[in-house]
Amino acid sequence: MGIPCDDIVLVQLGSTPTEPSVVTVNCPDKNGLGCDLCRIILEFGLFIVRGDFSTDGRWCYIVLWVVPDASSDKVDWESLKNRLLSVCPSILVSYYFNQPSSNSSKPSLYLLKYCCVDRKGLLHDATKVLTELEFTIQRVKVMTTPDGRVLDLFFITDGLELLHTKQRREETCEHLIAVLGEYSISCEIQLAGPEYESLQAFASLPPAVAEELFGSELPDKEDFSRVLSTEVTQNKASITVDNLLSPAHTLLQIKCADQKGLFYDILRTSKDLNIQIAYGRISSSVKGYRNMDLFIRQTDGKKVVDPNQQTALCSHLKEEMLHPLRVMVTNRGPDTELLVANPVELCGKGRPRVFYDVTLALKALGICIFSAEIGRHSTSHRQWEVYRFLLDESLEFPLASSQARNRIVEKVKKTLMGW
């Protein structure tokens, strides 16, 4: 019984490079499935330009129109299909016995040590190679030596789950060295055991910096070197709540500035707030804005009728749509530090491609990274993933200048948001 695996996830490529490809998922439903699918699509460097989905609580049908990000050279569509299939519940087990998918084991963490001669943009180039090979960077330590060498320590997980094989490890190092060429010195990969926990340590943020970065009341200022750019503060989101149209669901009508990962941000917020979406439609972007209709209910099957609950839900959604990422430039002793932060899902997963986009933006500006690290920071109500970059001074880009810092925050924010 059941349907063939090939029919669970279908990918129909656009007939031209500018025409969207269509991803269709038809499988048993599970809590947070839409969020998981959108996270993978974002991880592959794809924009969702339209979407329709529906579920009766047991079975779901999802259609997404997607286009590649301008920074993505190529998309491995077959690998995307397999990754999407991996998060879909088993048809026979999940549908008939209401059990979770067996594909829930935590992937093994590996340490990739890469030593090379320093140059501008090298960290992004290495990150791009790892992303194309379907590795997820969980932690990173970048150290520059006085003689101009760089030691990159990438703590990674493998989307293909093949890094335990000698062939996958050798091919990864060979590909990395081949792409980066004469700058490469050495590359090795090994399982990251408990003896490497000290390398994953993350220095705590100064209280004043943490307050500014994670404060719930985000400043509406012209100063780009703070948390937000003016483009973000000017882009407002509106949410209308309607309990009259449907007898069983609350309708949310959302209008927001279009941006990379918008639907992922909405679904991860709904998932963490235990809001179930029975039907949704994402309309095409019009003049930079996108409209969405979501028919929702609570986990007990009831509509959201309490005014306080409605206010809290709309407030959470607006914050995550307008401010899904925090960006600021600050001083770290005598050095200049770029900080980027994004919320972590309750399941512990962070946002895809943040490190990729930040290093891409810094490469485009011609700014060298002296050191970089990724860690977690907990506030009173949530956990954040924090990216810290110590930036190199240069004659072309004096980091003490407020104008230079403004440019950095603006460029990083625009790259992250897909503007």
N, C-alpha and C positions, 0 to 999 in steps of 0.2 A: 504494500500500500504506500501512499505518499506520491510525491512528484519528484522527477529527476532533479539532481543537484544543479544541473545546468539551467533549469527553469527557475530556481530560487532567486538568483541574481542574473539579470540580463544587462548587457552593455551594448547600446547601439551607437556607433560612432557617427558624428556629423559628416555630412557629405562634402563639406568644405571646411577649411581650417577655422573659419569664423562662425560656423554653425555649431550650436551646442550639441554635445553628446547626451544621450538619454540613459540614465541608470534606473532600472526597475528592480525592486525587491518585493518578493511575494512569499511570505513565510509566517510561521507562528510568531505571535507577539511576545515580548517580554518587557519588563520595566526598563526604561532607558534605552531601548533599541535604537530609536531615532537619533538620540544623542551619540551613541556609539558609531552609527553609520556616518553621521555628519563629521565626527572627529576624524575618521579615516579619510573621508573625501578631502577635508582640509589638510590632512597630513600629506596627501598626494599632490598638493598645490593646485587644487581645483576650486573654482567659484561656483556656488549654486545660484543660477540665474532665474530659475522657476522651480516650483515644486507642488506636488499634490500627494496627500497621504491620508489613509483612513484605517481604522481598526475597530473591531468589536470587542477588544479585550483579549481575544484568543488568536486571531489571525489578522495580519496587517498587509496592506498593499501600499507601496511607496514608489513614486515616480519623481525623479530629480533630473533637471536639465543642468548640465555642468559645462564649464569652459575652463581651460588651463590658465593659471596665473601667468602674467607676462614674464615673470622671473623663472618659470619652469621650462626647461629646454625640451623635455619630452615626458610623456606619461606612459607608464607600463600598464596598459589597460587590463591585461590578463592578470597581472599581479593585484591590481585594484579589485578586480572581481573576486579573486581568491581571498583577499583580506576582508572584504565585505561579507563573503560567505562564512568566514570563520567566526563572526560575531552573531550570525543568525542561529536561533535555537534549532536543535535537531528536530526534524519533522515528526518522527515516530515517538521519540521520548518526550519532548516538550509539549507537543500538542495533545497527545492522548493520555499522558500521565501527569501533566502539569509540573514537570521537574525542570530545574534550570539546565542550561547547556553545560556539557561536560568540559567545554573549552574555557575554563576559568582559572587554570593554574597560572601562577605568576611566572613570567619569563625570566630566564637566567640572566644575570648581569655580568657583562664582560668588560675588561679593561683593555683599551687600545692605546698603546704608547707610540707616539709618532714624534720623531726628532727631525728637525729640518733647519735650514738657514732661513732667517727671518726676511720677510718682504711684505710690502703692503698688500692687503687682501688675501693673504695666505690662509688665515683662519677660516674665512668664508669659503674659499676654494675647497679646503679639506671638509668642511661641513657639507658643502654641496655634494661631494663625492659620497659621503656617508648617507646622506638623505636619498640620493638616487639608488643606492644599494639597499634601501629599505631598513636602515638602522635608525633607532630612536635614541637620541642623546639624552640620557637621564641626568648626568652630572659631567662637569668638565673643569679641568684645571689647566690653565695655560701659564707657563713660566718662561720668561725671557732671560737669557744669561748675558753677562757683560760682553762676551765675544760674538754676540749677534746670532746665537742659536736659540731655537725655541723647542721646548718640550711640551707637547700637547698630550694631556691625559683625558681620554674620552671614556666615560662609563656609559656603555651602550647596551641596548637590547636589540634582538634581531627579529624583524617582522616576519622573516622566512623561517625562523627557528632552526637554522642550520649551522650556527656558529660553533657548535660543539664538534663539527667535522673539520678535519685538517684542510680539506679542499676549500671550504668556505673561508677559513681564516687566511689561507695562502692567497686565494683570489682577491680577497679584500685588500690585503697589503700590496699585492702586485698592481691592482687598479689604482690605489692611492698614490703609489710611487710613480706609476706611468703618467698619471694626470699632472702631478706636481713636478715631475721631472727632476732637473738638476738640483733643485732645492732640497730634495729628500736625502736624509742620512740613514734613518733606520725606522722600522715599523715592526711591532709585535703585538699579538693579541693573546690574552689569557683570561681564564675565569677569575672574576673579582671576588676573592675570598675575604674572610673577616680581617685578615692582616692589612687590607687596604682601606679599612674604615676611616683611618686618620686622614687619608687623602681626600675623602668625601666630606670632611668637616667644613662647616660653613660659618664664617665669622658673623656674629650677631650685628644687626644694624644699630647705629646710635639711636637712642630714643627720639631725639628731635627729627632725625631723618625719617624714621619709621612713622612718626606721627604725620609728617607732611606727605609721605608716600601713600599711606593707607588710610588717612583720615576720611571719615564718611562724608564730611562736608567738603567737597572738592572746590578749590578756589576758581573763581571765574575772573581770570586776570589776563592781561595782554602779554605777560612775561612768559615766553616759550620755555625758558630754562626751568620753570616750575614743573607741574605735573601734566598740564594739558595744553594743547594748542588752541588758538582762538577758533579754528575750524570746528573743533569738537564742541566747544562751549556754545557755539552758535547753532549747531545741529540739534534741534530738539526732537524728542520722540513723543508721540501721542498714543494713548491707549483708551479705547472706549469699551466699557463693559455693558453687555446686553443680556438680560435674563428672560426676555420676552419672546425672542425668535424661536428658541428651541425649548421643548418641554423637559428635556433630560440634560441639557448641557448649557454652560455659560459661554457666550460668544465674546472673544476678545478681538477687537479690530485694532490692528497696530499699524502705525505709520512711522517710519524711521529712515534716517539717512542710510543709503546703501553702503556696505563695507564688507571686507573680507571676514568670513566666519560668523556673520550676523545670525544665521539660522542655528548654527551650533551654539552660540551664546544663549539664544532663547530656549533651546531644548535642554541644555545643561542646567539652566536656572530652573526650568519647570521640573526637571528630574530631581534636583536637590530639594525642591519645595514640595515634593510628592504630589505634583499636579499631573493628571493624565490628559493627554491630548487625543481625542477620538477622531477628529478630522481637522485637516489644515490645508490651506492653500497659500502659496507664496506667489505673488504676482511679479511680473517683470518690472525692472526698475524704470521709473519715469522721472526725468529731470533730476536724477541722483537720489530719489527717494523710492522706498519700497513699501508696498502694502501687504499685510498678512491677515488672514482670518483664521482664528483658532477656536475650535469648539472643545471646551475643557470640562473636567469635573475633578472632584477630590477622590482620594483613594477609597473612600467609603461609598463612592458612586453618586454623591450628591453634588448639586450645583454650588457655586461660590456665591452665596447670597448675603453673608454678613458684610456690612460696609467696611468694618475694620480689616477683615481678611482681604477684601477687594483692594483697599488702599495699600495694604502691605504688599500684595502680589504685584500691583502695578508699579509700586516704588522699586521693588527688587528688579523687575524686568527693565524698567527705564535705566536704572543704574548700570545694569550689565550691557544694555544696548549702547548707551552713551559712553561708558567708561569701562570697556572690557579689559583694558590694559592701562597701567600707570607708567609714565615715563618721566624721568627727571635727571638733571645733571647737578652734581653737588661736589663738594670738596671732601677728600679722604686724606687728612693730613696735608702734606704739600702737593698731593696728586689730585687729578680731576677724575671723577668716577661717574659713569653712566649707569643708572639703575632702571631696570624694566621689570615690572611685576604683573602677574596675571593670577586670577583665582584658580585654586585647585578644586576639582570636583570632589564630592564626598567620597567617591570610590578611590580617590588618591591619584587620579590621572590629571596631568597638566595639559596646557594648550599646545597643539602641534606647531612646529615651524617658527617658534619665536626666536630661537637662537639663530636660525637660518636667516630670517628677515633682518634682525638687528645687525648681524655681521655683513649682510648685503648692503644695508644702508651706510654703514661705516666705510665699507670698501668704496662705495660710490662717492663718498665725501673725501676719500684719500686719507683717512685717519687710521693710524696704526694702533693695534690693541696690545698693550704691554702685558696685561694678564686678564683672565676671565674665569668666572666660576658661576655655577648654578646651585641654588640651595632652596630650602623651604623656610618660611617665616610664618609663625602663627600669631594671629590677633585674637581678640576676645570672641569673635563670631565666625572666623573662617581661617583656612590655611592658604598661603600664597606661595607661588613659585617665583623666585627672585633671581634675576640675571644681573651680575655685577661685572662691569668692564672698566679697568683702569686704562685711560687713554694716554697715548704718547703726545707730548708737545711737538709742534713743528712750526717753522717760520711761516708756512702757508696757512696754518690754522692755529692761531694763538688761543689756547683754551681758557685763558684768564678773561678773555673778552666775552661780555654778555651777548654780543651779537653772534659770536661763534657758537656759544652754548645754545642760543635760540635756534640756530640752523640745525644743530645736531638733534635736538628734541623734535623739531618739526619734520626733519627727514626720516627719523626713526619711526615716529608716529604714523606718517603717511605710508611708509613701507609696510608697517604692521597692519594697517587698516585697508590697504589696497587702494589708496587714493592716488 
